[in-house]
Structure formats: structure tokens, C-alpha cells
Amino acid sequence: MKILILGAGKMGSWLIESLCLDYEVAAFDNDLTRLKYFFNTLKLVSYEEIREFNPDMVINAVNLERTIPVFRELLPYLSENCILADITSVKNGLQKFYPASGRRFVSTHPMFGPTFANLKDLTGHSAIIIRESDEEGKAFFRSFFESFNLHIFEYSFVEHDETIAYSLSIPFASTMVFAACMKKQEAPGTTFRKHHEIAKGLLFSEDDFLLSEIMFSPFTLEQLEKISEQLDNLREIVRERDTVKMRQFLNQLRKNIH
């Protein structure tokens, strides 16, 4: 199989390095310096070269804002049988784009980011494959993800977005609020430092468009309202200095995360 990776950022680079020994892999990125150090990989610098390479699958790993525009630019240079693939965290617009393109597609979401995950050992992490995807494409990514001992889930586009609203919007919102309340801490404790590192990773390594799209998901507001409700509950317990209610609250939290 001939595979083209679009975008040689952190996730694109991981895909290139993970696939290049088992498949005929080509990489394309507008920033040519990103392509310098890949081995056993064909470096492409134009859409005409992509046409000549004639990939069987194109995995789009550019930033979320450019995913659909890049697909649209590239379609005239791809064969009718080429499978379109994405790894985006937010599927905004892709559910409509793929059927309109008339091409086979496979949409996935590796549930680990290069910001926090150890890409050399992904055991225990998860990945989602979108149920509406082409069967051949699903089989390819299932085999690929299994090679890293990932837990694999198959969701519809809608189920995926609901899951992401829960699994990403809650920690993202909590981290944003932490950063919003932060002040210079001369003697930070271990817990503070851990939260601080998470906040730095989120705000300096993740793309603003991605963060916005996750927070603007139609399913996110419900999660934010739950956070607000629990903050109100905690604030009332603190205001009353009610040790019994605090103990009950903490025990409930322990049950939630057990």
C-alpha cells in the first residue's frame, strides 16, 4: 500500500515514522524543513508529485482548521480509488464533506496527544474509529492501532463528538479556569506544579483553533453547566464550613473516579 501523510507536525511525524518501514510512504508539508530527517520516506513538494506518487490512502494530519480545505485542494490530484483519512480530534464538517466528496474515507481519532503522551509507549491509551468509515480503511487503522496495544472503540460521528465533549471539554475547561486564576507562586507545591505543567502544555502546545472547536461543540455547554453546578455546591460547603457535607462530597468524588 502506498500512503501519503499530509503535514509533518508532531502527529504527522509520528505517523510517518510508524508506517515507513511497513508501507511505501510519502510525506508532504509546506514547510520543507520538517521533511529533512525522515528516512525510508519519499518527500513531496508539489501536488503534481502527489499525482505521480498515486497513493492508495491519504492521511490528513494538518491542523484542524486546514483539514477540509487541504482535502479539497488535493482531490483533483488523487485517483478515484484513493481512501481519504483524517485523525482530527473534532469531526466538525467532515461528516458532510466525505459523502459530498464521493470518495471512500476513514475517520479516526488517536486519543493521545503528543503534548502529554509518550509516543514510544502508548500501551493503555485509546483510539476511536468512526463507524461510517470504509471497511478497508477501518481494517487498516484497527490493525495499525492494535500494533501499539491501544484500546479501540468504534463510534458514529455523533457519538464521537459527544464523547469528546465529555473527555476533552471538562479537563480543558478546568485547566483554562486554573490558568485564569493563576498568580505568581514563589513556593509552588507538587500539586500546583503538576497543574501548571498541564496548563502550559495545553495553552502553548495545542492549536487555538482546536481548543476553540472543542469548546464550541454543541455538546460542551452541558458539560460546563455540570462543572458550574458542582462549583456552586463546593462553594456552599466551604461557605458553611460544613465538615459533614465536605466528607460526603469527597467520598462521592472518590466513587466517581474509582
C-alpha positions as CSV (number, residue, x, y, z in Angstrom):
1,M,0.0,0.0,0.0
2,K,1.2,3.5,-0.9
3,I,0.4,6.0,1.9
4,L,0.7,9.8,1.7
5,I,0.9,11.7,5.0
6,L,-0.2,15.4,4.8
7,G,1.5,17.5,7.4
8,A,4.7,16.7,9.2
9,G,3.9,18.2,12.6
10,K,4.1,16.1,15.8
11,M,1.3,13.6,14.9
12,G,2.2,13.6,11.2
13,S,5.8,12.8,12.1
14,W,4.7,10.0,14.4
15,L,2.6,8.5,11.6
16,I,5.4,8.8,9.1
17,E,7.9,7.1,11.4
18,S,5.4,4.4,12.4
19,L,4.4,3.5,8.9
20,C,7.5,3.9,6.8
21,L,9.0,0.5,7.5
22,D,5.9,-1.4,6.5
23,Y,4.5,0.6,3.7
24,E,5.6,2.8,0.8
25,V,5.2,6.2,2.5
26,A,5.4,9.7,1.1
27,A,5.3,13.0,3.2
28,F,4.0,16.4,2.1
29,D,4.4,19.6,4.1
30,N,4.6,23.3,3.0
31,D,7.4,23.7,5.5
32,L,10.2,21.8,3.8
33,T,12.5,21.9,6.8
34,R,10.1,19.5,8.5
35,L,10.8,16.8,5.9
36,K,14.6,16.8,6.3
37,Y,15.2,14.0,8.7
38,F,12.7,11.3,7.7
39,F,14.2,8.0,6.4
40,N,12.7,5.5,4.0
41,T,10.2,8.2,3.1
42,L,9.6,10.0,-0.2
43,K,9.5,13.8,0.3
44,L,7.0,15.5,-1.9
45,V,6.9,19.2,-2.5
46,S,4.0,19.7,-5.0
47,Y,0.6,18.4,-5.8
48,E,1.9,17.2,-9.2
49,E,4.4,15.0,-7.4
50,I,1.5,13.6,-5.3
51,R,-0.4,12.7,-8.6
52,E,2.7,10.8,-9.8
53,F,3.1,9.0,-6.4
54,N,-0.6,8.0,-6.8
55,P,-1.3,7.0,-3.2
56,D,-3.8,4.3,-2.1
57,M,-4.5,6.3,1.1
58,V,-4.0,9.9,2.1
59,I,-3.8,10.5,5.9
60,N,-4.5,14.2,6.6
61,A,-2.5,15.3,9.6
62,V,-2.6,19.1,9.1
63,N,-4.1,21.4,11.7
64,L,-7.8,21.2,12.2
65,E,-8.6,24.5,10.5
66,R,-6.9,23.4,7.3
67,T,-8.1,19.7,7.1
68,I,-11.1,20.1,4.8
69,P,-9.5,22.9,2.6
70,V,-6.4,20.8,2.0
71,F,-8.6,17.8,1.1
72,R,-10.5,20.0,-1.4
73,E,-7.2,21.3,-2.9
74,L,-5.8,17.8,-3.3
75,L,-8.9,15.9,-4.7
76,P,-8.1,16.6,-8.3
77,Y,-4.7,15.0,-8.0
78,L,-5.9,11.8,-6.4
79,S,-7.2,8.6,-8.1
80,E,-10.9,7.7,-7.6
81,N,-9.9,4.7,-5.5
82,C,-7.7,6.6,-3.1
83,I,-9.0,6.4,0.5
84,L,-9.2,9.7,2.4
85,A,-8.3,9.6,6.1
86,D,-8.1,12.0,9.0
87,I,-7.1,11.9,12.6
88,T,-8.8,15.0,13.8
89,S,-9.9,15.5,17.4
90,V,-13.0,17.3,16.2
91,K,-15.1,16.0,13.3
92,N,-16.7,19.4,12.6
93,G,-17.8,19.4,8.9
94,L,-16.2,16.1,8.0
95,Q,-19.5,14.2,8.3
96,K,-20.9,16.2,5.4
97,F,-17.6,16.6,3.5
98,Y,-16.8,13.0,3.0
99,P,-20.1,11.9,1.3
100,A,-20.1,15.0,-0.8
101,S,-16.5,14.2,-2.0
102,G,-17.7,10.9,-3.5
103,R,-14.6,9.2,-2.1
104,R,-14.0,6.3,0.3
105,F,-12.9,7.6,3.7
106,V,-11.8,6.5,7.1
107,S,-12.0,8.9,10.1
108,T,-10.2,8.1,13.3
109,H,-9.1,9.9,16.5
110,P,-6.0,8.7,18.3
111,M,-7.0,9.6,21.9
112,F,-3.5,10.7,22.9
113,G,-1.8,14.0,22.0
114,P,2.0,14.5,21.5
115,T,1.8,17.1,24.3
116,F,1.3,14.7,27.1
117,A,1.6,11.1,25.7
118,N,4.8,9.1,25.5
119,L,4.6,8.2,21.8
120,K,7.2,5.5,22.3
121,D,4.9,3.6,24.7
122,L,1.2,4.0,24.1
123,T,0.0,0.9,26.0
124,G,-3.2,1.7,27.7
125,H,-4.2,4.6,25.5
126,S,-7.2,4.6,23.3
127,A,-8.2,5.3,19.7
128,I,-11.6,5.9,18.0
129,I,-12.6,4.7,14.6
130,I,-15.7,6.3,13.1
131,R,-18.3,3.7,12.3
132,E,-19.4,5.2,9.0
133,S,-15.9,4.8,7.5
134,D,-15.0,2.5,4.6
135,E,-14.4,-1.1,5.8
136,E,-11.0,-1.4,4.2
137,G,-9.9,1.8,5.9
138,K,-11.3,0.7,9.2
139,A,-9.4,-2.6,8.9
140,F,-6.2,-0.8,8.2
141,F,-6.4,1.5,11.2
142,R,-7.6,-1.2,13.5
143,S,-4.5,-3.3,12.7
144,F,-2.3,-0.2,13.0
145,F,-3.7,0.8,16.4
146,E,-3.6,-2.7,17.7
147,S,0.2,-2.8,17.0
148,F,0.5,-0.1,19.7
149,N,-1.7,-2.0,22.2
150,L,-4.3,0.7,22.0
151,H,-7.9,0.2,23.2
152,I,-10.0,0.7,20.1
153,F,-13.6,2.0,20.1
154,E,-15.9,2.3,17.1
155,Y,-18.3,5.3,17.3
156,S,-20.5,7.2,14.9
157,F,-19.7,10.8,14.1
158,V,-22.3,12.0,16.6
159,E,-21.2,9.6,19.3
160,H,-17.6,10.7,18.8
161,D,-18.4,14.3,19.3
162,E,-20.5,13.6,22.4
163,T,-17.6,11.5,23.8
164,I,-15.0,14.3,23.0
165,A,-17.2,16.9,24.7
166,Y,-17.1,14.9,27.8
167,S,-13.5,13.6,27.7
168,L,-11.8,16.8,26.5
169,S,-14.1,19.8,27.3
170,I,-14.1,19.0,31.1
171,P,-10.3,18.8,31.5
172,F,-9.8,21.7,29.1
173,A,-12.3,24.0,30.8
174,S,-10.8,23.1,34.2
175,T,-7.3,23.8,33.0
176,M,-8.4,27.1,31.5
177,V,-10.1,28.2,34.8
178,F,-6.9,27.2,36.7
179,A,-4.8,29.3,34.3
180,A,-7.3,32.2,34.6
181,C,-6.9,32.2,38.4
182,M,-3.1,31.8,38.4
183,K,-0.8,34.2,40.1
184,K,2.9,34.2,40.6
185,Q,3.7,31.5,43.1
186,E,7.1,31.8,44.8
187,A,7.0,28.4,46.5
188,P,4.7,26.1,44.4
189,G,3.9,22.7,45.8
190,T,3.9,19.5,43.9
191,T,0.2,19.6,43.1
192,F,0.4,23.2,41.9
193,R,3.4,22.3,39.7
194,K,1.6,19.4,38.1
195,H,-1.4,21.6,37.3
196,H,0.9,24.3,36.0
197,E,2.7,21.9,33.6
198,I,-0.7,20.6,32.3
199,A,-1.8,24.2,31.7
200,K,1.5,25.1,29.9
201,G,1.1,22.0,27.7
202,L,-2.5,22.9,26.8
203,L,-2.0,26.6,26.2
204,F,1.4,26.6,24.4
205,S,1.3,23.3,22.5
206,E,-2.3,22.9,21.4
207,D,-3.7,24.9,18.4
208,D,-6.1,27.7,19.3
209,F,-8.5,26.7,16.6
210,L,-8.6,23.1,18.0
211,L,-9.2,24.4,21.5
212,S,-12.0,26.7,20.3
213,E,-13.7,24.0,18.2
214,I,-13.7,21.6,21.2
215,M,-15.2,24.3,23.5
216,F,-17.7,25.3,20.8
217,S,-19.0,21.8,20.3
218,P,-22.8,21.7,20.7
219,F,-22.3,19.1,23.5
220,T,-19.8,21.2,25.5
221,L,-22.2,23.6,27.2
222,E,-23.9,20.8,29.0
223,Q,-20.6,19.8,30.5
224,L,-19.7,23.3,31.5
225,E,-23.1,23.6,33.3
226,K,-22.3,20.5,35.2
227,I,-18.9,22.0,36.3
228,S,-20.7,25.2,37.3
229,E,-23.2,23.2,39.3
230,Q,-20.5,21.3,41.2
231,L,-18.6,24.5,41.9
232,D,-21.7,26.1,43.3
233,N,-22.1,23.0,45.5
234,L,-18.5,23.1,46.7
235,R,-18.7,26.9,47.3
236,E,-21.7,26.4,49.5
237,I,-20.0,23.7,51.5
238,V,-16.9,25.9,52.0
239,R,-19.0,29.0,52.9
240,E,-20.8,27.0,55.6
241,R,-17.6,25.2,56.7
242,D,-19.7,22.0,56.9
243,T,-17.3,19.2,57.6
244,V,-20.1,16.5,57.2
245,K,-21.1,17.7,53.8
246,M,-17.4,18.1,52.8
247,R,-16.7,14.5,53.8
248,Q,-19.8,13.3,51.8
249,F,-18.7,15.4,48.8
250,L,-15.1,13.9,48.9
251,N,-16.5,10.3,49.3
252,Q,-18.7,10.9,46.2
253,L,-15.7,12.2,44.3
254,R,-13.7,9.0,45.2
255,K,-16.6,6.9,44.0
256,N,-16.7,8.8,40.7
257,I,-13.0,8.2,39.9
258,H,-12.6,4.7,41.4
